Amino acid sequence: MLSACIALLMVGVSSCNKATETTEEIYMPGSSVAVTGFSLKSKSGSKVSLDSVFFSIDLNKGVIFNADSLPVGTDVTKLVANISYTSSASAVTIIQSGGTTTGEIDYKSNPSDSIDFSGKVMLKITAEDQTTTRSYNIKVNVHKMEPDSLVWDRLAVTPFPSRLPSPKAQKTVKFKDTSYSLIEESDGSYTLAVASDLLSGQWDKQNVSFDFAPDVRTLNVTPDKLFILDSEGLLHTSADGLAWVNTGVTWVNIIGAYGDKMLGIRGEGGHLLHTMWPADASHPEVALSEGFPIDGFSNFVQFSNRWTTLPIGFMAGGVLPDGSLTDKTWGYDGDHWAVLSEGMMPELKGATLVPYYVYRKTSSSLVQTEFSVWMLIGGELEDATCNRKIYESYDNGVNWYAASSQMQLPDYFPGLRSLDGIVVEWPKQASLAGNWSDLGRSNVSGMTRVKFEVEDYEVYWDCPYIYIFGGVEADGSLNGEVWRGVLNRLTFVPQF
């Protein structure tokens, strides 16, 4: 941890930076000029509890800073500081420059004077002998962008990986940690585009020939196989997306994978049944549950936790047998289907579920706690307009809430239905050599999903990005772009 590293430096342990292969000489400030505490006083009208903000004091480098940056827009021009130092100090001076206010403050005589932190602030302590001095740079870090905003980078938008312009249909899935896009081209041919590294934007595109007419949007995967229905409802399977085998069973629709089984809906004698492939005698077909959708439901997702012996899967929305839309979320425990929630989101079809993370304050301080959530994005509403509101579930589909305004889609993001979302982790790296100037950008306090490693002055972590593929726009055309989104906070240097 950073605090431990600083403690080691303070007792005289040298540090070696592999990047430069140099050894730092450790300066030991005398106790007569050491700062022993620093905090801000609360300020009337401020949205932030300033007195709860933690400041690190690096006596070796002469730096005082808050690693957890204050929210965007926080006014730091007139703040009062509590500074602790030895009582024998003969002078304590605050020097302000480059900001709204410049000049010096005799802090020893006027500790209640406000300080302007919009520019450079230096604290100078003079010892009792009036000769020994020590200067400290004080930085009150403020975020330049909202850390809890979900940002869709327009510059990161890339063309869809089709061979020809204006593709007709697509379905993108994650198969064996690789992105697979099956695309129906404008001339009726098919392309299988495969990318093991979305960061590079390089796709391996192959023209795929089928001896049947595939229903592209039914493409789905188990851990080791791909599945798809043809125009007649026949179920086909493949190990690579190139060679397909007819299973001999006919389904109404594919729901999604549960373990190594593919769940689906089958019709027989005018009745609809819950089914799976390969067939399992311990899980016989049963009548389709009342109010269960037969099309347009979201992707079927799974999760496990310490309270479940088997994975739980769920999906949201969809089209009922009578053609109307549903707002229900259905869950499956390996044996039974049940309604998890109803009425907490609009009736819609063609939305996608994406696993992601949000952060919330759990006290009056700036400390943020991480929550894993499922995000429901896109879809078409009953009035045939696109759903532009993102919904979040903190409890795996049992409850849904409209996401905060910072997490909603920007105006320039197209309204989409029948879209696909994939989360991909990108490796990131940053240097800590700049000390507080780098660390000041971090605001990941409390629990953090960002797993990181530190080697000397370098920190490495994986940042999760959301990729949105395809989707049908309001005019019925296929979106020909791949969008990328990320929560700002997860791009910051991890907090130590």
C-alpha positions in Angstrom: 0.0 0.0 0.0 1.1 3.5 -0.7 1.0 4.6 3.0 3.3 1.7 3.8 5.7 2.8 1.1 5.7 6.3 2.4 6.4 5.1 5.9 9.4 3.2 4.7 10.7 6.2 2.9 10.4 8.3 6.1 12.6 6.0 8.1 15.3 6.1 5.5 14.8 3.2 3.2 15.9 4.0 -0.3 13.7 3.4 -3.3 14.9 2.1 -6.7 13.0 2.9 -9.9 13.7 0.3 -12.5 12.8 2.7 -15.3 15.7 4.9 -14.5 17.9 2.6 -12.4 18.7 5.5 -10.0 18.6 5.5 -6.3 16.9 8.4 -4.4 18.6 10.1 -1.5 16.1 10.2 1.3 15.7 13.6 3.0 14.7 13.5 6.7 13.0 16.7 7.7 13.6 17.7 11.3 10.6 17.4 13.7 10.8 21.1 14.3 9.5 21.8 10.7 7.3 18.7 10.2 3.6 18.9 9.4 1.8 16.4 11.6 -1.8 16.9 10.4 -3.8 18.6 7.7 -7.5 18.8 7.1 -10.1 21.3 5.8 -12.9 22.9 7.8 -16.5 22.3 6.8 -18.0 25.1 4.7 -21.6 26.3 4.8 -23.4 25.6 1.5 -20.9 23.1 0.2 -22.3 19.8 -1.1 -19.2 18.1 0.2 -18.3 17.3 3.8 -14.9 19.0 3.5 -13.9 18.1 7.0 -14.1 14.4 6.1 -11.7 14.6 3.2 -8.5 12.7 4.0 -5.1 14.3 3.1 -1.9 12.4 2.8 1.3 14.0 4.1 4.6 13.0 2.4 7.3 14.4 4.6 10.0 13.0 2.4 8.9 14.8 -0.8 7.2 17.8 0.9 3.7 17.1 -0.5 0.3 17.3 1.1 -2.6 16.1 -1.1 -6.1 14.4 -1.2 -5.9 11.3 -3.3 -9.7 11.2 -3.5 -10.5 14.2 -5.7 -13.4 16.4 -4.8 -16.4 16.4 -7.1 -16.4 18.4 -10.3 -17.1 22.1 -9.8 -16.2 22.2 -6.1 -15.1 25.8 -5.2 -11.7 25.7 -3.7 -10.9 29.4 -3.8 -11.9 30.1 -0.1 -11.1 27.2 2.1 -10.0 27.2 5.7 -7.3 24.6 6.7 -6.5 22.9 10.0 -2.7 22.5 10.0 -0.8 20.8 12.8 2.9 21.4 13.4 5.3 21.7 16.3 4.5 24.4 18.8 8.1 25.7 18.7 7.9 26.8 15.0 8.7 30.5 14.8 6.8 31.1 11.6 4.2 29.3 9.5 3.5 31.0 6.1 1.0 30.2 3.3 2.2 31.4 -0.1 -0.5 31.6 -2.8 0.3 32.1 -6.5 -1.2 31.5 -9.9 -4.9 31.4 -8.7 -7.7 33.8 -8.1 -5.9 35.2 -5.0 -2.2 35.7 -4.6 0.0 36.7 -1.7 1.1 35.4 1.7 -0.8 34.5 4.9 0.7 34.5 8.3 -1.0 31.2 9.3 0.5 31.1 12.8 -1.2 34.4 13.6 -4.3 34.0 11.4 -5.2 30.3 11.2 -8.8 31.1 10.2 -7.9 33.0 7.1 -9.2 31.4 3.9 -6.8 30.0 1.4 -7.2 30.0 -2.4 -6.4 26.5 -3.7 -7.2 27.3 -7.3 -3.6 27.9 -8.0 -0.3 26.9 -6.4 -0.2 26.8 -2.6 3.0 26.4 -0.6 3.3 26.0 3.1 6.6 27.2 4.7 7.5 26.3 8.2 10.5 28.0 10.0 11.9 26.4 13.1 12.6 28.0 16.4 16.2 28.8 15.4 14.7 30.9 12.6 17.2 29.3 10.2 15.9 25.8 9.6 12.9 25.8 7.1 10.8 23.3 5.2 8.4 24.0 2.4 5.4 21.8 1.4 3.3 21.9 -1.8 -0.4 21.6 -0.9 -2.8 20.4 -3.5 -6.6 20.2 -3.2 -7.5 17.9 -6.1 -10.8 18.4 -7.9 -12.1 16.1 -10.6 -12.1 17.7 -14.1 -14.8 15.2 -15.2 -17.6 13.4 -13.5 -16.1 10.1 -12.2 -19.5 8.4 -12.1 -20.5 9.3 -15.7 -20.8 6.5 -18.2 -19.0 7.9 -21.2 -19.6 6.8 -24.8 -16.6 8.0 -26.8 -17.6 9.2 -30.2 -14.0 9.0 -31.3 -13.9 5.3 -30.4 -16.9 4.4 -32.7 -15.7 2.0 -35.3 -17.5 0.5 -38.5 -19.3 -2.7 -38.1 -17.0 -5.7 -39.2 -19.0 -6.6 -42.3 -17.5 -7.3 -45.7 -19.9 -5.2 -47.6 -21.7 -1.9 -46.9 -25.2 -1.8 -45.5 -25.5 -5.2 -43.8 -29.0 -6.6 -43.2 -28.7 -8.3 -39.9 -26.1 -9.3 -37.3 -25.7 -11.1 -33.9 -22.6 -10.7 -31.8 -21.7 -13.1 -29.0 -18.7 -13.8 -26.7 -17.5 -17.4 -27.4 -14.4 -18.7 -25.6 -13.3 -15.2 -24.7 -13.5 -14.1 -28.3 -16.0 -11.9 -30.0 -18.0 -13.6 -32.8 -20.2 -11.6 -35.2 -22.4 -13.4 -37.7 -23.5 -10.9 -40.3 -26.0 -11.1 -43.2 -24.6 -9.0 -45.9 -26.5 -6.7 -48.3 -26.1 -9.3 -51.1 -27.6 -12.1 -49.0 -24.2 -13.7 -48.3 -22.9 -14.3 -44.7 -19.8 -13.2 -42.9 -18.3 -14.6 -39.7 -16.1 -11.9 -38.1 -13.9 -13.0 -35.2 -11.8 -10.7 -32.9 -9.8 -12.0 -30.0 -8.6 -8.4 -29.2 -11.2 -5.6 -29.6 -8.6 -3.1 -28.5 -6.8 -3.6 -31.8 -10.0 -3.4 -33.8 -8.7 -6.2 -36.1 -11.3 -8.7 -37.3 -10.8 -12.0 -39.1 -13.6 -12.0 -41.7 -14.7 -15.1 -43.5 -17.4 -15.7 -46.0 -19.6 -18.4 -44.5 -21.7 -20.8 -46.6 -24.8 -22.4 -45.1 -26.8 -25.3 -46.5 -29.8 -23.7 -44.7 -31.2 -20.2 -44.3 -30.0 -19.1 -40.8 -32.0 -16.8 -38.5 -29.1 -14.7 -37.6 -30.6 -13.1 -34.4 -31.0 -16.6 -32.9 -27.2 -17.2 -32.7 -26.3 -18.3 -29.2 -23.5 -20.1 -27.3 -22.7 -22.6 -24.6 -19.1 -22.9 -23.3 -18.0 -25.1 -26.2 -20.7 -24.8 -29.0 -22.5 -22.3 -31.1 -26.2 -22.7 -31.8 -28.6 -21.2 -34.4 -32.1 -21.8 -35.8 -32.8 -21.8 -39.5 -35.9 -20.3 -41.2 -37.9 -23.5 -40.5 -36.9 -23.6 -36.8 -34.4 -26.5 -37.1 -31.7 -26.2 -34.5 -28.1 -26.4 -35.8 -24.9 -26.5 -33.8 -21.2 -25.8 -34.5 -17.8 -25.9 -32.8 -16.4 -23.0 -34.9 -19.2 -21.1 -36.6 -18.1 -22.4 -40.0 -19.3 -26.0 -40.1 -22.8 -26.6 -38.9 -24.7 -29.8 -37.9 -28.5 -30.3 -37.9 -29.6 -31.6 -34.5 -32.9 -32.8 -36.0 -35.1 -30.9 -33.5 -37.4 -28.0 -34.3 -37.8 -25.1 -32.0 -39.9 -21.9 -31.9 -36.9 -20.0 -30.4 -33.6 -20.2 -28.5 -33.5 -18.7 -25.0 -29.9 -19.1 -24.0 -27.3 -21.3 -22.4 -27.6 -22.8 -18.9 -24.3 -24.5 -18.3 -23.6 -26.8 -21.2 -27.3 -27.0 -22.1 -29.2 -24.8 -24.5 -32.6 -23.7 -23.4 -35.4 -23.1 -25.9 -39.1 -23.1 -26.7 -40.7 -25.9 -28.7 -44.2 -26.2 -30.2 -46.2 -29.4 -30.3 -49.8 -29.9 -31.2 -50.7 -26.3 -30.7 -48.9 -26.1 -27.4 -45.7 -24.4 -26.4 -43.1 -26.2 -24.2 -40.0 -25.3 -22.3 -37.2 -27.5 -23.7 -33.4 -28.0 -23.8 -30.7 -29.6 -25.9 -29.2 -32.0 -25.5 -32.4 -33.5 -24.0 -32.2 -34.5 -20.4 -34.5 -37.1 -18.8 -34.2 -35.4 -15.4 -35.6 -32.2 -17.0 -38.6 -33.3 -19.1 -40.4 -30.8 -21.2 -43.1 -28.8 -19.5 -45.8 -26.4 -20.7 -44.6 -22.9 -21.3 -45.2 -20.8 -18.2 -48.1 -18.4 -18.3 -47.0 -14.9 -19.4 -43.7 -16.2 -20.8 -42.4 -14.4 -23.9 -41.7 -16.3 -27.1 -39.6 -13.7 -28.9 -37.8 -10.3 -28.4 -36.6 -11.1 -24.8 -33.1 -9.9 -23.8 -30.1 -12.1 -23.8 -30.2 -14.8 -21.2 -27.5 -14.2 -18.5 -26.3 -16.3 -15.6 -24.8 -15.6 -12.2 -23.6 -17.6 -9.2 -23.1 -16.5 -5.6 -22.5 -18.1 -2.2 -26.2 -18.5 -1.5 -26.9 -20.6 -4.6 -25.8 -24.2 -5.2 -26.5 -23.9 -8.9 -26.3 -20.9 -11.3 -29.3 -18.7 -11.7 -30.2 -17.3 -15.1 -32.6 -14.5 -16.1 -33.9 -12.4 -19.0 -36.0 -9.3 -19.4 -38.9 -8.1 -21.6 -40.1 -9.8 -24.8 -43.1 -10.5 -27.0 -45.9 -12.6 -25.7 -47.8 -15.2 -27.8 -50.6 -12.7 -28.5 -48.1 -10.1 -29.8 -48.1 -7.8 -26.8 -44.9 -6.8 -24.9 -44.1 -7.7 -21.4 -42.2 -5.9 -18.6 -41.4 -9.1 -16.6 -38.1 -10.5 -15.7 -38.0 -14.3 -15.7 -35.5 -16.4 -13.8 -34.4 -20.0 -14.1 -32.7 -22.1 -11.3 -31.9 -25.2 -13.3 -35.4 -26.8 -12.6 -38.1 -24.1 -12.7 -38.9 -20.8 -14.3 -40.4 -18.0 -12.1 -41.1 -14.3 -12.4 -38.5 -12.3 -10.6 -40.0 -8.8 -11.1 -42.9 -7.1 -12.9 -43.7 -3.4 -13.5 -40.3 -2.0 -12.7 -39.3 -1.2 -16.2 -41.4 -0.5 -19.3 -42.9 -3.2 -21.6 -40.3 -3.6 -24.3 -38.5 -6.0 -26.7 -35.0 -6.3 -28.1 -33.0 -4.9 -25.1 -29.6 -6.2 -24.0 -28.4 -7.0 -20.5 -24.8 -6.0 -19.7 -22.9 -6.8 -16.4 -21.2 -3.7 -15.0 -20.3 -1.6 -11.9 -21.6 1.5 -10.2 -20.4 3.4 -7.2 -22.4 5.0 -4.4 -21.7 7.0 -1.3 -22.6 5.0 1.7 -22.0 7.8 4.2 -21.7 11.5 4.4 -18.0 11.3 3.4 -16.6 10.9 -0.1 -16.0 7.2 0.3 -17.7 5.3 -2.5 -18.8 1.7 -2.4 -18.8 -0.5 -5.4 -21.9 -2.4 -6.5 -22.1 -5.0 -9.3 -25.2 -4.3 -11.4 -26.9 -5.6 -14.5 -27.6 -2.8 -17.0 -30.6 -3.0 -19.3 -29.9 -1.0 -22.5 -32.0 -0.2 -25.5 -35.1 -2.0 -26.8 -38.4 -1.0 -28.4 -41.4 0.2 -26.5 -45.1 -0.5 -27.0 -45.5 2.7 -29.1 -42.7 1.5 -31.4 -40.2 4.1 -30.2 -36.8 3.2 -28.9 -36.2 3.0 -25.2 -33.4 5.5 -24.4 -33.5 5.0 -20.6 -30.9 2.6 -19.0 -32.2 0.5 -16.1 -30.0 -1.1 -13.4 -30.6 -4.1 -11.1 -28.4 -4.5 -8.0 -30.0 -7.9 -7.1 -29.9 -9.9 -10.4 -33.2 -8.9 -11.8 -35.3 -8.9 -8.7 -35.6 -5.1 -8.7 -35.0 -2.5 -11.4 -34.3 1.2 -11.1 -33.7 3.9 -13.6 -30.0 4.7 -13.7 -28.8 8.1 -12.5 -28.7 10.9 -15.1 -24.9 10.4 -15.3 -25.3 6.8 -16.4 -27.9 7.5 -19.1 -27.3 7.5 -22.9 -26.1 10.8 -24.4 -28.2 12.5 -27.0 -25.8 11.5 -29.8 -26.1 7.8 -29.0 -28.6 6.2 -31.4 -31.8 4.6 -30.2 -31.5 0.9 -30.8 -33.3 -2.4 -30.4 -32.0 -5.9 -31.1 -28.6 -4.8 -30.0 -25.8 -6.8 -28.4 -23.6 -5.8 -25.5 -20.2 -7.3 -24.5 -17.9 -6.3 -21.7 -14.2 -6.5 -22.5 -11.4 -5.7 -20.1 -8.5 -3.6 -21.4 -5.1 -3.7 -19.8 -4.1 -0.2 -18.6 -0.9 1.2 -17.1 0.2 4.4 -15.4 3.3 5.8 -13.7 3.3 6.8 -10.1 6.6 8.6 -10.4 4.7 12.0 -10.4 3.5 11.3 -6.9 0.4 13.4 -6.1 0.0 14.8 -9.6 -0.9 11.3 -10.8 -2.5 10.0 -7.7 -4.7 13.0 -7.5 -6.7 11.7 -10.5 -7.8 8.6 -8.5 -11.1 8.4 -6.7 -11.7 4.7 -6.2 -12.2 4.5 -2.5 -13.6 1.7 -0.4 -14.3 -1.5 -2.2 -13.0 -1.5 -5.8 -13.3 -4.0 -8.6 -10.2 -2.8 -10.2 -7.6 -5.4 -9.5 -4.1 -4.0 -9.9 -0.5 -4.8 -9.5 2.4 -2.4 -8.7 6.0 -2.8 -9.8 8.2 0.0 -8.6 6.6 3.2 -9.9 4.3 1.4 -12.4 0.7 0.4 -11.8 -1.2 -2.1 -14.0 -4.9 -2.8 -14.0 -7.8 -4.0 -16.2 -10.5 -1.6 -17.1 -13.9 -2.9 -18.3 -15.3 -1.3 -21.4 -18.8 -1.9 -22.8 -19.1 -2.6 -26.5 -22.4 -2.2 -28.2 -22.8 -4.1 -31.6 -25.4 -3.5 -34.2 -28.9 -2.8 -33.2 -31.8 -1.7 -35.4 -32.5 2.0 -35.5 -35.9 3.7 -35.5 -36.1 3.7 -39.3 -35.6 -0.1 -39.4 -32.0 0.1 -40.7 -29.2 -1.8 -39.0 -26.7 0.4 -37.0 -23.4 0.1 -38.8 -21.3 1.1 -35.9 -19.6 -0.4 -32.9 -19.9 1.8 -29.8 -17.6 1.8 -26.8 -18.6 3.0 -23.3 -16.8 3.2 -19.9 -17.4 4.5 -16.4 -14.9 7.3 -16.0 -14.0 6.2 -12.5 -12.6 2.9 -13.7 -10.1 4.6 -16.0 -8.5 6.4 -13.1 -5.3 5.2 -11.4 -6.4 2.7 -8.7 -6.5 3.9 -5.1 -3.9 2.4 -2.8 
